[in-house]
Amino acid sequence: MIPDLQRLTKDMGQQYFTLRVLQQWLNMGSSPLKDNLEDQKRFHQRLSSFAKNPERGLHISELGMPTVPVEEWLKLAAEGDPEGMLPCDIGHAYEPRPQSELKKMDEVLVGLVAEYKAQTANKKEL
């Protein structure tokens, strides 16, 4: 999805991911968002909020991760994929994890890595 959006942005002669670029992408298939201007604007604004300059939106170099969290792209894919919705997606919305939850996940992973390193060091000493 991200490479498609980057290519489309370039093909449209844009430096920034504009609402028009998003609309063009949504219109490439049977996205449920293609006829919903309000949701299109909401998604564009949401994604643009991660840009260095949110007023201008995402520069083509900012499309993708880590500038935009993967959860945000998952939300767009789950709710607006031009290839159409999966039967299990119809009537549902994807809610990205809040930053507080991501922080907890990072803390657990750091702890697991530290525990693994300690166990590995103990085995080497034996």
C-alpha positions as MATLAB code, in Angstrom:
seq = 'MIPDLQRLTKDMGQQYFTLRVLQQWLNMGSSPLKDNLEDQKRFHQRLSSFAKNPERGLHISELGMPTVPVEEWLKLAAEGDPEGMLPCDIGHAYEPRPQSELKKMDEVLVGLVAEYKAQTANKKEL';
ca = [
       0.000    0.000    0.000;
       2.708    2.510    0.954;
       4.739    1.947   -2.239;
       1.514    2.370   -4.243;
       0.804    5.682   -2.514;
       4.385    6.881   -3.052;
       4.242    5.972   -6.734;
       0.834    7.580   -7.175;
       2.005   10.762   -5.432;
       4.960   10.976   -7.833;
       2.836   10.096  -10.866;
       0.462   12.920   -9.992;
       3.418   15.336   -9.869;
       3.021   15.927   -6.141;
       5.634   16.270   -3.424;
       3.052   15.789   -0.677;
       0.383   13.192    0.018;
      -2.677   15.319   -0.682;
      -6.364   14.619   -0.265;
      -6.505   14.378   -4.063;
      -3.849   11.619   -4.024;
      -5.793    9.701   -1.366;
      -8.990   10.053   -3.381;
      -7.272    8.819   -6.545;
      -5.976    5.762   -4.667;
      -9.396    5.007   -3.167;
     -11.001    5.282   -6.626;
      -8.728    2.575   -8.055;
     -11.163   -0.072   -6.901;
     -14.173   -0.656   -4.728;
     -13.099    1.098   -1.540;
     -16.033    1.848    0.746;
     -14.449    5.264    1.337;
     -14.387    6.367   -2.292;
     -17.782    8.089   -2.070;
     -17.404    9.345    1.502;
     -15.713   12.757    1.439;
     -16.040   13.206    5.203;
     -14.135    9.978    5.942;
     -11.575   10.770    3.233;
     -10.839   14.100    4.902;
     -10.695   12.446    8.310;
      -8.140    9.874    7.121;
      -6.076   12.478    5.292;
      -6.026   14.748    8.333;
      -5.195   11.852   10.639;
      -2.252   10.740    8.490;
      -1.089   14.321    7.937;
      -0.897   14.853   11.693;
       2.309   12.776   11.694;
       4.057   15.024    9.162;
       6.839   17.429   10.083;
       4.511   20.111    8.746;
       0.943   18.874    9.335;
      -0.505   21.851    7.459;
       1.204   20.732    4.247;
       0.743   17.063    4.993;
       3.082   14.133    4.570;
       5.996   14.724    2.232;
       6.588   11.796   -0.084;
       9.706   10.966    1.962;
       7.572   10.764    5.124;
       5.117    8.205    3.772;
       5.650    4.999    5.627;
       7.234    4.036    8.871;
       8.500    5.232   11.303;
       6.982    8.646   10.494;
       3.482    7.191   10.390;
       2.913    4.305   12.805;
       2.001    1.034   11.156;
      -1.278    1.025   13.093;
      -2.422    4.095   11.145;
      -1.739    2.410    7.811;
      -3.540   -0.697    9.075;
      -6.594    1.424    9.871;
      -6.652    2.861    6.342;
      -6.138   -0.586    4.811;
      -8.839   -2.189    6.966;
     -11.409    0.522    6.310;
     -10.610    1.795    2.838;
      -8.656   -0.705    0.770;
      -9.437   -0.178   -2.943;
      -9.408   -3.945   -3.387;
     -12.586   -4.017   -1.336;
     -13.326   -5.201    2.116;
     -12.839   -8.680    3.469;
     -16.100  -10.166    4.705;
     -14.757  -10.055    8.267;
     -14.046   -6.288    7.950;
     -17.522   -5.201    6.879;
     -19.178   -3.191    9.606;
     -16.030   -3.020   11.724;
     -13.418   -0.336   12.325;
      -9.778   -0.871   13.205;
      -8.707    1.026   16.302;
      -4.953    1.620   16.505;
      -3.272    0.944   19.817;
      -2.746    4.104   21.854;
       0.813    5.286   22.543;
       0.470    4.186   26.168;
      -0.131    0.596   25.041;
       2.823    0.711   22.644;
       5.011    1.945   25.501;
       3.899   -0.997   27.674;
       4.692   -3.403   24.840;
       8.164   -1.902   24.433;
       8.826   -2.202   28.169;
       7.862   -5.882   28.157;
      10.093   -6.581   25.158;
      13.043   -4.767   26.733;
      12.520   -6.820   29.883;
      12.392  -10.081   27.938;
      15.603   -9.236   26.073;
      17.360   -8.357   29.348;
      16.174  -11.628   30.905;
      17.380  -13.597   27.885;
      20.785  -11.898   27.970;
      21.132  -12.635   31.697;
      20.269  -16.304   31.178;
      22.671  -16.566   28.247;
      25.469  -14.959   30.292;
      24.839  -17.393   33.156;
      25.103  -20.397   30.799;
      28.415  -19.138   29.402;
      29.849  -18.908   32.914;
      29.098  -22.574   33.556;
];
